[in-house]
Amino acid sequence: MKKIILVTVFAVLSCMVVVPFNALAAEAKYEMKTEATVKDILTENINKRVTVRLETGENLEGFVSKVGNNLVHLSKITGRDFFDATVRIDKISAVIFRVREN
């Protein structure tokens, strides 16, 4: 009798542990709003790491600190210790950001 109860309890606990991991394994999707602008995308990613591709082809990776009407402030620029950058939003051709984990 004790063995059946222990097996049942173990089975229930196993299901409780597996269900959250299955929910996390679901593919995260990014839903782009059709009227979204580069400024909107940057604003959604404040305090997150992004890569911005400039019209010149150069990439800058850093944390979005602040988004203004014409400029974005990127802090902790990758590969450039102790540097931040201010970039004109109209010179950004793409914003690359993380949507899902491995």
C-alpha positions, 0 to 999 in steps of 0.5 A, a space after each residue: 500500500 505504501 509503495 503504491 502511494 509513493 509511486 502515485 506521489 512521485 508520478 504527480 510530482 514528476 508531472 508538475 515539474 515537466 509541465 512548466 519546462 514544456 511551457 518554456 520550450 514553446 517557441 517564442 514569437 515576435 509579433 511586429 505591428 505593421 505601423 511600427 517604426 525603428 523608434 518603437 522597436 528601440 523603445 520596446 527594447 529599453 534596458 535590453 541588448 540590441 544590435 543596430 545596423 547603420 546605413 553605412 553597414 556598420 553594426 553597433 551592439 549595446 544596451 538601449 538606455 534611452 530613446 528620443 525623437 531623433 537619437 538613441 543612446 546605446 550603453 556598454 558598446 560591445 568590443 569598446 570598453 568604457 564607451 557608449 554611443 548616441 545614434 541618429 534613429 534615421 540612420 538605422 537600417 535594422 534593429 537585431 534583438 533576442 526573442 527566444 532562448 536556446 
